[in-house]
Amino acid sequence: MTERGKVLFKEHEKRHKQWEKRDMQFLSRYSKEETDTILKFMQEFNVYLDEQIEQYITDGRESTESR
């Protein structure tokens, strides 16, 4: 890795830790049960979005192929 790459990597690591600390402070206001519900929702929503993206890509291929 170049020197510039090392500097960027360290800066990214530093900021990531700051974001993680900030986010944990935010999430600490919720109970374990609430965070479990939030996590479940986020996981299911990500699956849903992945399916929507895949459908969009598939629909785009089909319309391109029918030209």
Secondary structure, 3 states (H helix, E strand, C coil): CCHHHHHHHHHHHHHHHHHHHHHHHHHCCCCHHHHHHHHHHHHHHHHHHHHHHHHHHHHHHHHHHCC
